[in-house]
Amino acid sequence: MPLILYQRDDCHLCDLALDVLAAARVPEFESVFIDDDAGLEARYGSRVPVLLCSDTGAELEWPFDAGRVGIFLGQATCPPAQ
């Protein structure tokens, strides 16, 4: 699966990001919680939520809306799995 949403437990912004991904009709992505992973915590700690295209390494940091997600998916050449 090429899209990963890095997030935290009990994160209001992460909940908003999930709503945005639903509004953008992103059909499939992996949710990865960084709370118990020291490496992910060091990389994404203050930046979550972050949407990553694992195929290209492109990242979209919060804040983003459905339009920005669509542009990101086009620019990152990382189409969601269908």
PDB file of N, CA, C and O in Angstrom:
ATOM      1  N   MET A   1       0.855  -1.181   0.000  1.00  0.00           N
ATOM      2  CA  MET A   1       0.000   0.000   0.000  1.00  0.00           C
ATOM      3  C   MET A   1       0.896   1.238   0.000  1.00  0.00           C
ATOM      4  O   MET A   1       1.735   1.390   0.888  1.00  0.00           O
ATOM      5  N   PRO A   2       0.732   2.110  -0.969  1.00  0.00           N
ATOM      6  CA  PRO A   2       1.683   3.219  -1.101  1.00  0.00           C
ATOM      7  C   PRO A   2       1.463   4.395  -0.156  1.00  0.00           C
ATOM      8  O   PRO A   2       2.399   5.165   0.057  1.00  0.00           O
ATOM      9  N   LEU A   3       0.276   4.573   0.422  1.00  0.00           N
ATOM     10  CA  LEU A   3       0.022   5.734   1.284  1.00  0.00           C
ATOM     11  C   LEU A   3       0.020   5.341   2.748  1.00  0.00           C
ATOM     12  O   LEU A   3      -0.595   4.354   3.151  1.00  0.00           O
ATOM     13  N   ILE A   4       0.726   6.140   3.530  1.00  0.00           N
ATOM     14  CA  ILE A   4       0.782   5.928   4.980  1.00  0.00           C
ATOM     15  C   ILE A   4       0.450   7.246   5.660  1.00  0.00           C
ATOM     16  O   ILE A   4       1.009   8.288   5.316  1.00  0.00           O
ATOM     17  N   LEU A   5      -0.461   7.199   6.627  1.00  0.00           N
ATOM     18  CA  LEU A   5      -0.756   8.365   7.458  1.00  0.00           C
ATOM     19  C   LEU A   5      -0.111   8.136   8.816  1.00  0.00           C
ATOM     20  O   LEU A   5      -0.528   7.260   9.573  1.00  0.00           O
ATOM     21  N   TYR A   6       0.910   8.930   9.117  1.00  0.00           N
ATOM     22  CA  TYR A   6       1.550   8.866  10.428  1.00  0.00           C
ATOM     23  C   TYR A   6       0.744   9.731  11.384  1.00  0.00           C
ATOM     24  O   TYR A   6       0.423  10.882  11.087  1.00  0.00           O
ATOM     25  N   GLN A   7       0.422   9.149  12.548  1.00  0.00           N
ATOM     26  CA  GLN A   7      -0.417   9.860  13.511  1.00  0.00           C
ATOM     27  C   GLN A   7      -0.113   9.397  14.926  1.00  0.00           C
ATOM     28  O   GLN A   7       0.706   8.505  15.148  1.00  0.00           O
ATOM     29  N   ARG A   8      -0.790  10.025  15.870  1.00  0.00           N
ATOM     30  CA  ARG A   8      -0.662   9.697  17.297  1.00  0.00           C
ATOM     31  C   ARG A   8      -2.017   9.286  17.841  1.00  0.00           C
ATOM     32  O   ARG A   8      -3.061   9.608  17.274  1.00  0.00           O
ATOM     33  N   ASP A   9      -1.975   8.564  18.958  1.00  0.00           N
ATOM     34  CA  ASP A   9      -3.201   8.287  19.696  1.00  0.00           C
ATOM     35  C   ASP A   9      -3.728   9.597  20.272  1.00  0.00           C
ATOM     36  O   ASP A   9      -2.950  10.481  20.633  1.00  0.00           O
ATOM     37  N   ASP A  10      -5.029   9.717  20.357  1.00  0.00           N
ATOM     38  CA  ASP A  10      -5.677  10.889  20.966  1.00  0.00           C
ATOM     39  C   ASP A  10      -5.179  12.209  20.378  1.00  0.00           C
ATOM     40  O   ASP A  10      -4.864  13.145  21.112  1.00  0.00           O
ATOM     41  N   CYS A  11      -5.113  12.272  19.066  1.00  0.00           N
ATOM     42  CA  CYS A  11      -4.616  13.462  18.357  1.00  0.00           C
ATOM     43  C   CYS A  11      -5.769  14.079  17.577  1.00  0.00           C
ATOM     44  O   CYS A  11      -6.245  13.499  16.602  1.00  0.00           O
ATOM     45  N   HIS A  12      -6.213  15.246  18.003  1.00  0.00           N
ATOM     46  CA  HIS A  12      -7.335  15.919  17.347  1.00  0.00           C
ATOM     47  C   HIS A  12      -7.019  16.239  15.889  1.00  0.00           C
ATOM     48  O   HIS A  12      -7.877  16.068  15.022  1.00  0.00           O
ATOM     49  N   LEU A  13      -5.818  16.694  15.609  1.00  0.00           N
ATOM     50  CA  LEU A  13      -5.436  17.008  14.228  1.00  0.00           C
ATOM     51  C   LEU A  13      -5.410  15.745  13.373  1.00  0.00           C
ATOM     52  O   LEU A  13      -5.742  15.784  12.188  1.00  0.00           O
ATOM     53  N   CYS A  14      -5.017  14.632  13.974  1.00  0.00           N
ATOM     54  CA  CYS A  14      -5.003  13.367  13.238  1.00  0.00           C
ATOM     55  C   CYS A  14      -6.425  12.948  12.884  1.00  0.00           C
ATOM     56  O   CYS A  14      -6.669  12.427  11.796  1.00  0.00           O
ATOM     57  N   ASP A  15      -7.362  13.172  13.798  1.00  0.00           N
ATOM     58  CA  ASP A  15      -8.769  12.884  13.506  1.00  0.00           C
ATOM     59  C   ASP A  15      -9.263  13.756  12.361  1.00  0.00           C
ATOM     60  O   ASP A  15     -10.000  13.286  11.494  1.00  0.00           O
ATOM     61  N   LEU A  16      -8.863  15.024  12.352  1.00  0.00           N
ATOM     62  CA  LEU A  16      -9.233  15.916  11.252  1.00  0.00           C
ATOM     63  C   LEU A  16      -8.623  15.436   9.930  1.00  0.00           C
ATOM     64  O   LEU A  16      -9.272  15.494   8.885  1.00  0.00           O
ATOM     65  N   ALA A  17      -7.388  14.969   9.982  1.00  0.00           N
ATOM     66  CA  ALA A  17      -6.734  14.471   8.769  1.00  0.00           C
ATOM     67  C   ALA A  17      -7.485  13.264   8.214  1.00  0.00           C
ATOM     68  O   ALA A  17      -7.619  13.127   6.998  1.00  0.00           O
ATOM     69  N   LEU A  18      -7.970  12.400   9.080  1.00  0.00           N
ATOM     70  CA  LEU A  18      -8.764  11.253   8.618  1.00  0.00           C
ATOM     71  C   LEU A  18     -10.024  11.720   7.901  1.00  0.00           C
ATOM     72  O   LEU A  18     -10.412  11.149   6.881  1.00  0.00           O
ATOM     73  N   ASP A  19     -10.658  12.753   8.433  1.00  0.00           N
ATOM     74  CA  ASP A  19     -11.841  13.321   7.783  1.00  0.00           C
ATOM     75  C   ASP A  19     -11.492  13.883   6.404  1.00  0.00           C
ATOM     76  O   ASP A  19     -12.253  13.717   5.451  1.00  0.00           O
ATOM     77  N   VAL A  20     -10.349  14.542   6.306  1.00  0.00           N
ATOM     78  CA  VAL A  20      -9.913  15.112   5.027  1.00  0.00           C
ATOM     79  C   VAL A  20      -9.648  14.004   4.011  1.00  0.00           C
ATOM     80  O   VAL A  20     -10.034  14.125   2.848  1.00  0.00           O
ATOM     81  N   LEU A  21      -8.994  12.926   4.440  1.00  0.00           N
ATOM     82  CA  LEU A  21      -8.724  11.824   3.522  1.00  0.00           C
ATOM     83  C   LEU A  21     -10.026  11.186   3.041  1.00  0.00           C
ATOM     84  O   LEU A  21     -10.126  10.772   1.885  1.00  0.00           O
ATOM     85  N   ALA A  22     -11.015  11.106   3.917  1.00  0.00           N
ATOM     86  CA  ALA A  22     -12.329  10.591   3.510  1.00  0.00           C
ATOM     87  C   ALA A  22     -12.977  11.540   2.500  1.00  0.00           C
ATOM     88  O   ALA A  22     -13.545  11.093   1.503  1.00  0.00           O
ATOM     89  N   ALA A  23     -12.891  12.839   2.755  1.00  0.00           N
ATOM     90  CA  ALA A  23     -13.467  13.827   1.840  1.00  0.00           C
ATOM     91  C   ALA A  23     -12.758  13.803   0.488  1.00  0.00           C
ATOM     92  O   ALA A  23     -13.380  14.054  -0.545  1.00  0.00           O
ATOM     93  N   ALA A  24     -11.467  13.503   0.492  1.00  0.00           N
ATOM     94  CA  ALA A  24     -10.694  13.417  -0.749  1.00  0.00           C
ATOM     95  C   ALA A  24     -10.907  12.080  -1.454  1.00  0.00           C
ATOM     96  O   ALA A  24     -10.377  11.844  -2.540  1.00  0.00           O
ATOM     97  N   ARG A  25     -11.676  11.226  -0.830  1.00  0.00           N
ATOM     98  CA  ARG A  25     -11.999   9.894  -1.377  1.00  0.00           C
ATOM     99  C   ARG A  25     -10.746   9.056  -1.613  1.00  0.00           C
ATOM    100  O   ARG A  25     -10.633   8.353  -2.617  1.00  0.00           O
ATOM    101  N   VAL A  26      -9.815   9.142  -0.680  1.00  0.00           N
ATOM    102  CA  VAL A  26      -8.637   8.281  -0.720  1.00  0.00           C
ATOM    103  C   VAL A  26      -9.108   6.901  -0.253  1.00  0.00           C
ATOM    104  O   VAL A  26      -9.442   6.733   0.920  1.00  0.00           O
ATOM    105  N   PRO A  27      -9.140   5.916  -1.147  1.00  0.00           N
ATOM    106  CA  PRO A  27      -9.793   4.660  -0.814  1.00  0.00           C
ATOM    107  C   PRO A  27      -9.022   3.766   0.136  1.00  0.00           C
ATOM    108  O   PRO A  27      -9.623   2.986   0.874  1.00  0.00           O
ATOM    109  N   GLU A  28      -7.706   3.865   0.132  1.00  0.00           N
ATOM    110  CA  GLU A  28      -6.937   2.952   0.956  1.00  0.00           C
ATOM    111  C   GLU A  28      -5.614   3.596   1.360  1.00  0.00           C
ATOM    112  O   GLU A  28      -4.899   4.166   0.535  1.00  0.00           O
ATOM    113  N   PHE A  29      -5.312   3.489   2.640  1.00  0.00           N
ATOM    114  CA  PHE A  29      -4.032   3.955   3.167  1.00  0.00           C
ATOM    115  C   PHE A  29      -3.792   3.209   4.465  1.00  0.00           C
ATOM    116  O   PHE A  29      -4.717   2.653   5.057  1.00  0.00           O
ATOM    117  N   GLU A  30      -2.560   3.203   4.893  1.00  0.00           N
ATOM    118  CA  GLU A  30      -2.195   2.556   6.155  1.00  0.00           C
ATOM    119  C   GLU A  30      -2.064   3.627   7.223  1.00  0.00           C
ATOM    120  O   GLU A  30      -1.448   4.668   6.992  1.00  0.00           O
ATOM    121  N   SER A  31      -2.636   3.380   8.383  1.00  0.00           N
ATOM    122  CA  SER A  31      -2.452   4.274   9.531  1.00  0.00           C
ATOM    123  C   SER A  31      -1.342   3.711  10.395  1.00  0.00           C
ATOM    124  O   SER A  31      -1.390   2.551  10.806  1.00  0.00           O
ATOM    125  N   VAL A  32      -0.341   4.537  10.669  1.00  0.00           N
ATOM    126  CA  VAL A  32       0.770   4.123  11.520  1.00  0.00           C
ATOM    127  C   VAL A  32       0.838   5.096  12.693  1.00  0.00           C
ATOM    128  O   VAL A  32       0.971   6.306  12.510  1.00  0.00           O
ATOM    129  N   PHE A  33       0.745   4.545  13.891  1.00  0.00           N
ATOM    130  CA  PHE A  33       0.824   5.341  15.111  1.00  0.00           C
ATOM    131  C   PHE A  33       2.266   5.372  15.583  1.00  0.00           C
ATOM    132  O   PHE A  33       2.894   4.326  15.745  1.00  0.00           O
ATOM    133  N   ILE A  34       2.789   6.567  15.802  1.00  0.00           N
ATOM    134  CA  ILE A  34       4.217   6.741  16.091  1.00  0.00           C
ATOM    135  C   ILE A  34       4.540   6.659  17.575  1.00  0.00           C
ATOM    136  O   ILE A  34       5.714   6.644  17.945  1.00  0.00           O
ATOM    137  N   ASP A  35       3.531   6.606  18.431  1.00  0.00           N
ATOM    138  CA  ASP A  35       3.729   6.754  19.874  1.00  0.00           C
ATOM    139  C   ASP A  35       4.734   5.778  20.492  1.00  0.00           C
ATOM    140  O   ASP A  35       5.479   6.163  21.393  1.00  0.00           O
ATOM    141  N   ASP A  36       4.772   4.549  20.039  1.00  0.00           N
ATOM    142  CA  ASP A  36       5.625   3.544  20.669  1.00  0.00           C
ATOM    143  C   ASP A  36       6.836   3.167  19.828  1.00  0.00           C
ATOM    144  O   ASP A  36       7.423   2.104  20.027  1.00  0.00           O
ATOM    145  N   ASP A  37       7.215   4.028  18.891  1.00  0.00           N
ATOM    146  CA  ASP A  37       8.350   3.746  18.026  1.00  0.00           C
ATOM    147  C   ASP A  37       9.315   4.930  18.092  1.00  0.00           C
ATOM    148  O   ASP A  37       9.023   6.013  17.587  1.00  0.00           O
ATOM    149  N   ALA A  38      10.461   4.706  18.719  1.00  0.00           N
ATOM    150  CA  ALA A  38      11.418   5.799  18.942  1.00  0.00           C
ATOM    151  C   ALA A  38      11.883   6.434  17.635  1.00  0.00           C
ATOM    152  O   ALA A  38      12.045   7.652  17.569  1.00  0.00           O
ATOM    153  N   GLY A  39      12.098   5.639  16.605  1.00  0.00           N
ATOM    154  CA  GLY A  39      12.552   6.170  15.327  1.00  0.00           C
ATOM    155  C   GLY A  39      11.499   7.044  14.665  1.00  0.00           C
ATOM    156  O   GLY A  39      11.804   8.130  14.172  1.00  0.00           O
ATOM    157  N   LEU A  40      10.252   6.566  14.655  1.00  0.00           N
ATOM    158  CA  LEU A  40       9.169   7.358  14.076  1.00  0.00           C
ATOM    159  C   LEU A  40       8.881   8.590  14.911  1.00  0.00           C
ATOM    160  O   LEU A  40       8.565   9.653  14.375  1.00  0.00           O
ATOM    161  N   GLU A  41       8.990   8.447  16.228  1.00  0.00           N
ATOM    162  CA  GLU A  41       8.782   9.586  17.126  1.00  0.00           C
ATOM    163  C   GLU A  41       9.816  10.674  16.836  1.00  0.00           C
ATOM    164  O   GLU A  41       9.484  11.859  16.803  1.00  0.00           O
ATOM    165  N   ALA A  42      11.057  10.271  16.630  1.00  0.00           N
ATOM    166  CA  ALA A  42      12.117  11.243  16.334  1.00  0.00           C
ATOM    167  C   ALA A  42      11.882  11.929  14.990  1.00  0.00           C
ATOM    168  O   ALA A  42      12.153  13.119  14.837  1.00  0.00           O
ATOM    169  N   ARG A  43      11.378  11.174  14.025  1.00  0.00           N
ATOM    170  CA  ARG A  43      11.191  11.729  12.679  1.00  0.00           C
ATOM    171  C   ARG A  43       9.922  12.575  12.553  1.00  0.00           C
ATOM    172  O   ARG A  43       9.933  13.626  11.911  1.00  0.00           O
ATOM    173  N   TYR A  44       8.825  12.111  13.170  1.00  0.00           N
ATOM    174  CA  TYR A  44       7.528  12.754  12.950  1.00  0.00           C
ATOM    175  C   TYR A  44       6.913  13.382  14.189  1.00  0.00           C
ATOM    176  O   TYR A  44       5.813  13.931  14.113  1.00  0.00           O
ATOM    177  N   GLY A  45       7.585  13.317  15.319  1.00  0.00           N
ATOM    178  CA  GLY A  45       7.008  13.710  16.601  1.00  0.00           C
ATOM    179  C   GLY A  45       6.156  14.961  16.610  1.00  0.00           C
ATOM    180  O   GLY A  45       4.998  14.900  17.024  1.00  0.00           O
ATOM    181  N   SER A  46       6.674  16.078  16.175  1.00  0.00           N
ATOM    182  CA  SER A  46       5.909  17.333  16.230  1.00  0.00           C
ATOM    183  C   SER A  46       5.220  17.652  14.913  1.00  0.00           C
ATOM    184  O   SER A  46       4.566  18.688  14.794  1.00  0.00           O
ATOM    185  N   ARG A  47       5.357  16.768  13.912  1.00  0.00           N
ATOM    186  CA  ARG A  47       4.806  17.077  12.592  1.00  0.00           C
ATOM    187  C   ARG A  47       3.502  16.337  12.280  1.00  0.00           C
ATOM    188  O   ARG A  47       2.849  16.652  11.285  1.00  0.00           O
ATOM    189  N   VAL A  48       3.113  15.377  13.094  1.00  0.00           N
ATOM    190  CA  VAL A  48       1.917  14.599  12.756  1.00  0.00           C
ATOM    191  C   VAL A  48       0.680  15.475  12.772  1.00  0.00           C
ATOM    192  O   VAL A  48       0.595  16.424  13.552  1.00  0.00           O
ATOM    193  N   PRO A  49      -0.267  15.164  11.923  1.00  0.00           N
ATOM    194  CA  PRO A  49      -0.290  14.062  10.969  1.00  0.00           C
ATOM    195  C   PRO A  49       0.519  14.364   9.703  1.00  0.00           C
ATOM    196  O   PRO A  49       0.606  15.506   9.251  1.00  0.00           O
ATOM    197  N   VAL A  50       1.099  13.312   9.158  1.00  0.00           N
ATOM    198  CA  VAL A  50       1.870  13.407   7.920  1.00  0.00           C
ATOM    199  C   VAL A  50       1.420  12.284   7.003  1.00  0.00           C
ATOM    200  O   VAL A  50       1.344  11.128   7.420  1.00  0.00           O
ATOM    201  N   LEU A  51       1.120  12.621   5.748  1.00  0.00           N
ATOM    202  CA  LEU A  51       0.772  11.636   4.740  1.00  0.00           C
ATOM    203  C   LEU A  51       2.023  11.368   3.906  1.00  0.00           C
ATOM    204  O   LEU A  51       2.622  12.294   3.358  1.00  0.00           O
ATOM    205  N   LEU A  52       2.409  10.107   3.814  1.00  0.00           N
ATOM    206  CA  LEU A  52       3.621   9.717   3.095  1.00  0.00           C
ATOM    207  C   LEU A  52       3.258   8.836   1.916  1.00  0.00           C
ATOM    208  O   LEU A  52       2.448   7.918   2.046  1.00  0.00           O
ATOM    209  N   CYS A  53       3.848   9.110   0.777  1.00  0.00           N
ATOM    210  CA  CYS A  53       3.800   8.203  -0.371  1.00  0.00           C
ATOM    211  C   CYS A  53       5.050   7.342  -0.274  1.00  0.00           C
ATOM    212  O   CYS A  53       6.150   7.806  -0.573  1.00  0.00           O
ATOM    213  N   SER A  54       4.887   6.093   0.144  1.00  0.00           N
ATOM    214  CA  SER A  54       6.050   5.244   0.376  1.00  0.00           C
ATOM    215  C   SER A  54       6.789   4.891  -0.911  1.00  0.00           C
ATOM    216  O   SER A  54       7.970   4.546  -0.867  1.00  0.00           O
ATOM    217  N   ASP A  55       6.115   4.972  -2.053  1.00  0.00           N
ATOM    218  CA  ASP A  55       6.778   4.674  -3.323  1.00  0.00           C
ATOM    219  C   ASP A  55       7.819   5.724  -3.688  1.00  0.00           C
ATOM    220  O   ASP A  55       8.849   5.398  -4.278  1.00  0.00           O
ATOM    221  N   THR A  56       7.556   6.990  -3.340  1.00  0.00           N
ATOM    222  CA  THR A  56       8.453   8.075  -3.740  1.00  0.00           C
ATOM    223  C   THR A  56       9.143   8.764  -2.560  1.00  0.00           C
ATOM    224  O   THR A  56      10.140   9.462  -2.745  1.00  0.00           O
ATOM    225  N   GLY A  57       8.614   8.571  -1.349  1.00  0.00           N
ATOM    226  CA  GLY A  57       9.146   9.260  -0.183  1.00  0.00           C
ATOM    227  C   GLY A  57       8.577  10.654   0.002  1.00  0.00           C
ATOM    228  O   GLY A  57       8.958  11.356   0.939  1.00  0.00           O
ATOM    229  N   ALA A  58       7.665  11.071  -0.879  1.00  0.00           N
ATOM    230  CA  ALA A  58       7.057  12.401  -0.761  1.00  0.00           C
ATOM    231  C   ALA A  58       6.158  12.456   0.466  1.00  0.00           C
ATOM    232  O   ALA A  58       5.452  11.497   0.778  1.00  0.00           O
ATOM    233  N   GLU A  59       6.193  13.595   1.162  1.00  0.00           N
ATOM    234  CA  GLU A  59       5.399  13.783   2.369  1.00  0.00           C
ATOM    235  C   GLU A  59       4.516  15.021   2.244  1.00  0.00           C
ATOM    236  O   GLU A  59       4.904  16.030   1.655  1.00  0.00           O
ATOM    237  N   LEU A  60       3.327  14.913   2.812  1.00  0.00           N
ATOM    238  CA  LEU A  60       2.412  16.042   2.912  1.00  0.00           C
ATOM    239  C   LEU A  60       2.135  16.266   4.392  1.00  0.00           C
ATOM    240  O   LEU A  60       1.525  15.429   5.058  1.00  0.00           O
ATOM    241  N   GLU A  61       2.593  17.409   4.893  1.00  0.00           N
ATOM    242  CA  GLU A  61       2.425  17.723   6.315  1.00  0.00           C
ATOM    243  C   GLU A  61       1.134  18.483   6.553  1.00  0.00           C
ATOM    244  O   GLU A  61       0.653  19.204   5.679  1.00  0.00           O
ATOM    245  N   TRP A  62       0.584  18.316   7.729  1.00  0.00           N
ATOM    246  CA  TRP A  62      -0.583  19.062   8.168  1.00  0.00           C
ATOM    247  C   TRP A  62      -0.215  20.526   8.288  1.00  0.00           C
ATOM    248  O   TRP A  62       0.900  20.814   8.722  1.00  0.00           O
ATOM    249  N   PRO A  63      -1.058  21.456   7.940  1.00  0.00           N
ATOM    250  CA  PRO A  63      -2.455  21.293   7.557  1.00  0.00           C
ATOM    251  C   PRO A  63      -2.612  21.024   6.066  1.00  0.00           C
ATOM    252  O   PRO A  63      -1.878  21.562   5.237  1.00  0.00           O
ATOM    253  N   PHE A  64      -3.592  20.175   5.748  1.00  0.00           N
ATOM    254  CA  PHE A  64      -3.957  19.945   4.355  1.00  0.00           C
ATOM    255  C   PHE A  64      -5.460  19.736   4.261  1.00  0.00           C
ATOM    256  O   PHE A  64      -6.120  19.341   5.222  1.00  0.00           O
ATOM    257  N   ASP A  65      -5.986  20.019   3.052  1.00  0.00           N
ATOM    258  CA  ASP A  65      -7.407  19.806   2.798  1.00  0.00           C
ATOM    259  C   ASP A  65      -7.527  18.837   1.627  1.00  0.00           C
ATOM    260  O   ASP A  65      -6.523  18.384   1.076  1.00  0.00           O
ATOM    261  N   ALA A  66      -8.769  18.527   1.254  1.00  0.00           N
ATOM    262  CA  ALA A  66      -8.994  17.545   0.193  1.00  0.00           C
ATOM    263  C   ALA A  66      -8.334  17.976  -1.117  1.00  0.00           C
ATOM    264  O   ALA A  66      -7.807  17.137  -1.847  1.00  0.00           O
ATOM    265  N   GLY A  67      -8.356  19.261  -1.417  1.00  0.00           N
ATOM    266  CA  GLY A  67      -7.719  19.755  -2.628  1.00  0.00           C
ATOM    267  C   GLY A  67      -6.219  19.539  -2.629  1.00  0.00           C
ATOM    268  O   GLY A  67      -5.640  19.108  -3.626  1.00  0.00           O
ATOM    269  N   ARG A  68      -5.598  19.844  -1.500  1.00  0.00           N
ATOM    270  CA  ARG A  68      -4.139  19.650  -1.398  1.00  0.00           C
ATOM    271  C   ARG A  68      -3.773  18.172  -1.471  1.00  0.00           C
ATOM    272  O   ARG A  68      -2.737  17.811  -2.030  1.00  0.00           O
ATOM    273  N   VAL A  69      -4.630  17.313  -0.902  1.00  0.00           N
ATOM    274  CA  VAL A  69      -4.373  15.868  -0.997  1.00  0.00           C
ATOM    275  C   VAL A  69      -4.404  15.435  -2.456  1.00  0.00           C
ATOM    276  O   VAL A  69      -3.535  14.683  -2.899  1.00  0.00           O
ATOM    277  N   GLY A  70      -5.406  15.907  -3.214  1.00  0.00           N
ATOM    278  CA  GLY A  70      -5.485  15.569  -4.627  1.00  0.00           C
ATOM    279  C   GLY A  70      -4.274  16.027  -5.402  1.00  0.00           C
ATOM    280  O   GLY A  70      -3.743  15.286  -6.229  1.00  0.00           O
ATOM    281  N   ILE A  71      -3.832  17.245  -5.141  1.00  0.00           N
ATOM    282  CA  ILE A  71      -2.636  17.770  -5.799  1.00  0.00           C
ATOM    283  C   ILE A  71      -1.414  16.951  -5.407  1.00  0.00           C
ATOM    284  O   ILE A  71      -0.595  16.604  -6.258  1.00  0.00           O
ATOM    285  N   PHE A  72      -1.292  16.644  -4.125  1.00  0.00           N
ATOM    286  CA  PHE A  72      -0.172  15.833  -3.634  1.00  0.00           C
ATOM    287  C   PHE A  72      -0.132  14.484  -4.334  1.00  0.00           C
ATOM    288  O   PHE A  72       0.930  14.043  -4.775  1.00  0.00           O
ATOM    289  N   LEU A  73      -1.268  13.832  -4.437  1.00  0.00           N
ATOM    290  CA  LEU A  73      -1.296  12.518  -5.073  1.00  0.00           C
ATOM    291  C   LEU A  73      -0.883  12.605  -6.535  1.00  0.00           C
ATOM    292  O   LEU A  73      -0.221  11.702  -7.047  1.00  0.00           O
ATOM    293  N   GLY A  74      -1.266  13.680  -7.206  1.00  0.00           N
ATOM    294  CA  GLY A  74      -0.863  13.869  -8.595  1.00  0.00           C
ATOM    295  C   GLY A  74       0.617  14.183  -8.739  1.00  0.00           C
ATOM    296  O   GLY A  74       1.290  13.654  -9.623  1.00  0.00           O
ATOM    297  N   GLN A  75       1.119  15.047  -7.864  1.00  0.00           N
ATOM    298  CA  GLN A  75       2.526  15.456  -7.945  1.00  0.00           C
ATOM    299  C   GLN A  75       3.464  14.364  -7.464  1.00  0.00           C
ATOM    300  O   GLN A  75       4.566  14.212  -7.991  1.00  0.00           O
ATOM    301  N   ALA A  76       3.038  13.609  -6.474  1.00  0.00           N
ATOM    302  CA  ALA A  76       3.897  12.569  -5.911  1.00  0.00           C
ATOM    303  C   ALA A  76       3.866  11.310  -6.770  1.00  0.00           C
ATOM    304  O   ALA A  76       4.595  10.354  -6.510  1.00  0.00           O
ATOM    305  N   THR A  77       3.015  11.317  -7.797  1.00  0.00           N
ATOM    306  CA  THR A  77       2.770  10.136  -8.619  1.00  0.00           C
ATOM    307  C   THR A  77       2.580   8.911  -7.751  1.00  0.00           C
ATOM    308  O   THR A  77       3.177   7.857  -7.971  1.00  0.00           O
ATOM    309  N   CYS A  78       1.740   9.084  -6.772  1.00  0.00           N
ATOM    310  CA  CYS A  78       1.468   8.029  -5.803  1.00  0.00           C
ATOM    311  C   CYS A  78      -0.044   7.815  -5.732  1.00  0.00           C
ATOM    312  O   CYS A  78      -0.668   8.177  -4.734  1.00  0.00           O
ATOM    313  N   PRO A  79      -0.638   7.238  -6.767  1.00  0.00           N
ATOM    314  CA  PRO A  79      -2.083   7.077  -6.729  1.00  0.00           C
ATOM    315  C   PRO A  79      -2.501   6.097  -5.655  1.00  0.00           C
ATOM    316  O   PRO A  79      -1.817   5.098  -5.431  1.00  0.00           O
ATOM    317  N   PRO A  80      -3.609   6.362  -4.987  1.00  0.00           N
ATOM    318  CA  PRO A  80      -4.090   5.425  -3.974  1.00  0.00           C
ATOM    319  C   PRO A  80      -4.415   4.081  -4.607  1.00  0.00           C
ATOM    320  O   PRO A  80      -4.836   4.001  -5.761  1.00  0.00           O
ATOM    321  N   ALA A  81      -4.213   3.038  -3.831  1.00  0.00           N
ATOM    322  CA  ALA A  81      -4.558   1.692  -4.296  1.00  0.00           C
ATOM    323  C   ALA A  81      -6.061   1.610  -4.538  1.00  0.00           C
ATOM    324  O   ALA A  81      -6.847   2.148  -3.758  1.00  0.00           O
ATOM    325  N   GLN A  82      -6.451   0.957  -5.585  1.00  0.00           N
ATOM    326  CA  GLN A  82      -7.885   0.831  -5.897  1.00  0.00           C
ATOM    327  C   GLN A  82      -8.309  -0.614  -5.799  1.00  0.00           C
ATOM    328  O   GLN A  82      -9.477  -0.932  -6.023  1.00  0.00           O
TER     329      GLN A  82
END
